[in-house]
Amino acid sequence: MPDAAPTSPSSRPPHPGPLAAPAPVLRTDDTATPAWALTQPPAEARSPEAVARLAGLLHDHPGTIVLTGAGMSTDSGIPDYRGRDGTRRVTPMQHGEFCASTENRRRYWARSFVGWQRFSRAEPNAGHRAVAALQRAGVLGPVVTQNVDGLHQVAGSRDVTELHGTLAEVVCLTCGDRSPREALQRRMAEANPGFEALVRGEVADGSRVSSQIRPDGDVVLPDEAVAGFHLAGCLVCGADTLKPDVVFFGGSVPRERVDHVFALTDAAPALLVLGSSLAVMSGLRFVRHAARRGIPVVGVTRGPTRGDEHMSLRVDADLAPTLEQVLAARGRAA
């Protein structure tokens, strides 16, 4: 659940109140393979002609809005939540679970404290750079990302809306104070000096902590390590209710942020989906909205998506090489 923060009004939602649990939008009740994931893209979606059609469509619709998902950042070492069959790889912490108890927050922050050391070092991949280059060329317009890693901005993209927030900031659920994640990371390090070994991937008995970053930016830790972790309280009100400024599963995207993206979609000539299965409504609703408007909806991702029926073109291919081909075609046409 990772994204410098956008400067649009949608990036700063009003504080919802102490430990508020908004109506669910990001759901995790799909433990079985969903029906949409059992379909396969048509053979032409994997053909070279599909990429040529994509390049032509984007050339004809300059300023196309982009919606990106977890598949955008997998080449940067950040895994996605789902396999190609649509099932979840991990069960993330839910909003209500995080709010329910200090112990749940302790478990989250212990794992996130260790994972952040690696997550924050992730770098943009060729796909991020291609999006930024296509934006500079006028082919693409605003970027809306479901990712919380900030890699689009690092790659040079502008007009980025982080639909699910950013792991780089922290908000207090009690008083609403906001602060940089790095400042909290330093305070947690001071409160938990023994965790430095865990950051290096070691535990007391000489075994190793999993080095695999999970989609939330955390890692798996032994229960005994979590039990000894000391939370850092809010510097303003002292509560132990600090939370990364992201939308957890079971939470909802702030209304004004949703309205902002609807407005961007209304102003766009087409919508391009990159690396998202559209499994959650927070992204799918914009695809449906674009389809109702009658503008082209195109997608590039591996495997089926929940929004395939709304797409006029689907390219079943790896993101980076596909976008680089589109960029090269743009250069030839210029």
HUQUINOR-V258581 format. One record per backbone hydrogen bond with DSSP energy under -1.0 kcal/mol. NH is the residue of the N-H (numbers start at 1). CO is the residue of the C=O. E is the energy in kcal/mol with one decimal. If there is no record, write none. Layout:
# HUQUINOR-V258581
NH&CO&E  NH&CO&E
This chain:
# HUQUINOR-V258581
11&8&-2.2  12&9&-1.3  20&17&-1.6  25&251&-1.5  26&251&-1.6  37&34&-1.0  38&35&-1.6  45&42&-2.0  46&43&-1.9  47&44&-1.4  50&47&-1.1  52&48&-1.8  53&49&-2.5  54&50&-2.2  55&51&-2.6  56&52&-2.2  57&53&-2.7  58&54&-2.5  59&55&-2.1  60&56&-1.8  64&139&-1.6  65&270&-2.0  66&142&-2.5  67&272&-3.0  68&144&-2.4  69&274&-2.3  71&275&-2.8  72&69&-2.2  73&70&-1.7  76&73&-1.5  77&74&-1.8  78&73&-1.7  83&87&-2.5  86&83&-1.9  89&81&-4.4  95&249&-3.0  98&94&-2.5  99&95&-2.2  100&96&-1.3  105&101&-1.7  106&102&-2.6  107&103&-2.3  108&104&-2.2  109&105&-2.8  110&106&-2.5  111&107&-1.7  112&108&-2.6  113&109&-2.8  114&110&-1.5  115&111&-2.3  116&112&-2.7  118&115&-1.2  119&115&-3.0  120&116&-2.6  121&118&-1.1  122&119&-1.7  129&125&-2.1  130&126&-2.2  131&127&-2.2  132&128&-2.1  133&129&-2.3  134&130&-2.7  135&131&-2.0  136&132&-2.3  137&133&-1.8  138&135&-1.4  139&134&-1.7  140&134&-1.5  141&64&-3.3  143&159&-2.0  144&66&-3.3  145&161&-2.5  146&68&-2.8  154&150&-1.7  155&151&-2.0  156&153&-1.1  157&152&-2.5  161&143&-2.8  163&145&-2.0  163&161&-1.1  165&162&-1.6  166&245&-2.2  167&2&-3.3  167&148&-1.9  170&179&-2.8  171&243&-3.2  172&177&-2.4  173&241&-2.3  176&172&-1.8  179&170&-2.2  181&168&-2.7  184&180&-1.4  185&181&-2.7  186&182&-2.0  187&183&-1.8  188&184&-2.7  189&185&-2.0  190&186&-2.0  191&187&-1.8  192&188&-1.1  195&192&-2.0  196&193&-1.5  199&195&-2.0  200&196&-1.3  201&198&-1.3  202&197&-2.6  203&207&-1.6  206&203&-2.2  209&201&-1.6  214&218&-2.8  217&214&-2.6  226&222&-1.8  227&223&-2.4  229&226&-1.8  234&239&-2.7  238&234&-1.4  243&171&-2.4  245&169&-2.7  246&244&-2.7  247&164&-2.3  250&26&-3.7  251&248&-2.1  258&254&-2.0  259&255&-2.8  260&256&-1.8  261&257&-1.9  262&258&-2.4  263&259&-2.2  264&260&-2.0  265&261&-2.6  266&262&-2.4  267&263&-1.4  271&296&-2.5  272&65&-2.8  273&298&-2.9  274&67&-2.9  275&300&-2.6  283&280&-1.3  284&280&-1.8  285&281&-2.2  286&283&-1.1  287&283&-1.1  288&284&-2.4  289&285&-2.1  290&286&-2.4  291&287&-2.3  292&288&-2.3  293&289&-1.8  295&290&-1.7  298&271&-2.7  299&313&-1.9  300&273&-2.7  301&315&-1.8  306&277&-3.2  308&305&-1.3  310&307&-1.8  311&308&-1.7  312&297&-2.3  313&297&-1.1  315&299&-3.0  316&45&-2.2  317&315&-1.3  322&318&-1.3  323&319&-2.9  324&320&-2.4  325&321&-1.9  326&322&-2.0  327&323&-2.4  328&324&-2.4  329&325&-2.4  330&326&-1.9  331&327&-1.9  332&328&-2.0  333&329&-1.8  334&330&-1.4
